[in-house]
Amino acid sequence: MTSRNDSLGHEAFVFFIGLVLGALAGLAFGLLIAPHSGSVTRRKIIRSAGEAKDQVTEVIDDLEESGRGILNDVKKTVK
């Protein structure tokens, strides 16, 4: 049986993953239809990939922190 906190944590995780994937898909689509030469587009993709990596890392860190908070709440509830 899962608690309400576990369910909310999972829903938040799924939401953030969807948000990140949607942002990456939009970014890729925008770069592919951009009216630039191949070398300019490649540089933009590399730069954007680095930025996306930073954003994903930040989201993962936030999720990890939220998960720890939920785990602590569950531990307090069990005690």
N, C-alpha and C positions, 0 to 999 in steps of 0.2 A: 504494500500500500504506500503510495507516494503522498507526501504532504503538499500543501498549497505552495509553500516556499520553493520546493523542488520543481513544481510545475511552472511557477513564475520564472525561475532561473533558466529552465530549459527554453521557455518561450522567448525570453530575452536573448538567449544565445542564438536561437534560430533567427530571430529578427535581425540581430547585428550581422550574422553571416550573410543573410539575404541582402542586407543593406550594402555590405562590402562588395559582394558579388555583382549586385546591380550597378554600383558605382564603377567597378572595373569594366563591366560590359559596356556601359555608356562611354567611358573614357576610350576604350578600344575602338568602338564604332566611330566616335568623333575623330579620332586620329586617322582612321582608315579613309574617311571621306574628306579629310582636309586637303585643300589645294596646295600642297607643298611637294617639293622634290623628294625623292627617296631618301637621300642622306639627311635632310632636315627632318623628315618624318621619323626616321630611325633614331635620331638624337632625341626627339620629343618622346618617343616610346620608351627609350632608356631612362630618361629623366622622370617620366610619369611612372614607370615601373618602380623606381626608387622611392618616389613619393607614396605610391600605393603600398609598398612594403612597409614604410613607416606608419601609414595609417592602419594597416592590418595589425602590426605589432602593438600599436596603441590600443586598438579594440581588444586584442587578446589580453593585454595587461589589465584593461578595465574589466573584462569578463572574469579573469582570474581573481581580481580583487572582490568582485561581486560574489563569486562562488565561495570565496573564503568567508565573506560576511554571512551568506546563507548557511554555510556549514556551521559557523559559530552559533547562529540563531537556532539551528536544529539541535546542536549539542546542548545549548542552554535549555531548550524545551524538553529534551530527553531527561536531563538531570532533574 
